[in-house]
Amino acid sequence: MPLEREPSDHPAHPPVPLPGTLVVDTQRGDRVGEFRGVAGPYWSLRPVRGGAEWEADPAHVRPADAREHLHAATAIANRRSAGEWL
């Protein structure tokens, strides 16, 4: 007889993305970041527009969609054209 699993309070963790993959942290207002690596139970994400990395709970991270990829690419291009280092 198969065992029934109790419902979890936490969503399942997604697979670890490759470094540089754009993802969205849903616990921080759908903030888009570049995956940098694993830091203990968290994932390190870097803001696309620059700034300090932050740690996100992998259960609340999803892949960026096409619109978010385009928005991030535009932000990067704008910073480069302004002479800012990324």
Backbone torsions as a table, in degrees:
resi	resn	phi	psi	omega
1	MET	NA	125.4	-178.9
2	PRO	-69.2	144.8	178.2
3	LEU	-84.2	139.8	175.2
4	GLU	-90.0	136.5	177.9
5	ARG	-86.7	141.1	175.5
6	GLU	-73.6	144.5	177.6
7	PRO	-59.9	140.3	-178.9
8	SER	-91.7	146.1	174.9
9	ASP	-76.7	-16.5	-175.9
10	HIS	-117.5	136.0	175.6
11	PRO	-63.9	157.6	178.8
12	ALA	-64.6	145.7	177.7
13	HIS	-76.2	132.6	177.1
14	PRO	-73.8	164.7	176.9
15	PRO	-64.2	150.4	-179.2
16	VAL	-68.6	124.2	179.2
17	PRO	-77.0	167.6	174.8
18	LEU	-73.7	147.1	175.9
19	PRO	-55.3	137.6	-179.3
20	GLY	95.8	-11.3	179.6
21	THR	-69.2	136.6	176.6
22	LEU	-82.1	129.9	179.5
23	VAL	-134.6	168.2	-178.5
24	VAL	-123.0	127.8	176.5
25	ASP	-91.1	105.1	-176.0
26	THR	-74.7	-14.4	176.7
27	GLN	-83.2	-9.4	-179.9
28	ARG	-119.9	46.5	175.5
29	GLY	65.4	38.2	-179.0
30	ASP	58.3	40.3	178.5
31	ARG	-70.8	127.9	-179.3
32	VAL	-87.4	135.3	178.4
33	GLY	-145.6	163.0	176.9
34	GLU	-95.9	127.3	179.4
35	PHE	-66.8	129.4	-178.9
36	ARG	-111.1	-31.2	-179.2
37	GLY	162.0	-178.4	-179.2
38	VAL	-99.8	133.9	178.6
39	ALA	-127.7	89.7	-176.2
40	GLY	66.0	-128.1	179.6
41	PRO	-84.1	-1.1	-175.6
42	TYR	-111.2	166.2	173.7
43	TRP	-108.0	138.3	175.6
44	SER	-88.7	126.8	179.6
45	LEU	-122.8	144.4	179.6
46	ARG	-114.6	131.5	178.5
47	PRO	-62.4	139.5	179.9
48	VAL	-63.8	-36.2	-178.0
49	ARG	-85.5	6.9	-179.1
50	GLY	94.6	165.0	-179.8
51	GLY	121.2	-173.5	-176.4
52	ALA	-74.9	141.1	174.1
53	GLU	-65.6	157.7	174.4
54	TRP	-136.1	163.5	178.9
55	GLU	-105.0	136.5	-177.9
56	ALA	-125.6	147.4	174.4
57	ASP	-74.5	119.2	-177.2
58	PRO	-56.3	-25.7	179.1
59	ALA	-67.4	-16.4	-178.0
60	HIS	-116.9	27.5	178.5
61	VAL	-120.0	135.6	177.4
62	ARG	-129.8	160.0	176.6
63	PRO	-64.7	147.4	176.3
64	ALA	-71.7	142.4	177.9
65	ASP	-87.5	178.8	-175.5
66	ALA	-60.0	-40.5	179.5
67	ARG	-63.7	-41.8	-180.0
68	GLU	-68.4	-35.7	175.1
69	HIS	-62.9	-45.3	-179.8
70	LEU	-63.8	-43.1	179.4
71	HIS	-61.2	-42.8	179.6
72	ALA	-66.5	-43.2	179.6
73	ALA	-62.5	-37.6	178.0
74	THR	-66.8	-42.3	178.8
75	ALA	-61.7	-42.2	179.4
76	ILE	-64.9	-45.0	179.3
77	ALA	-62.3	-40.2	178.6
78	ASN	-64.2	-40.5	179.0
79	ARG	-67.1	-40.6	179.2
80	ARG	-64.2	-42.9	-178.5
81	SER	-67.0	-24.6	177.1
82	ALA	-85.3	-0.8	177.7
83	GLY	83.3	14.1	179.6
84	GLU	-83.9	143.8	178.4
85	TRP	-85.8	134.4	177.8
86	LEU	-108.3	NA	NA
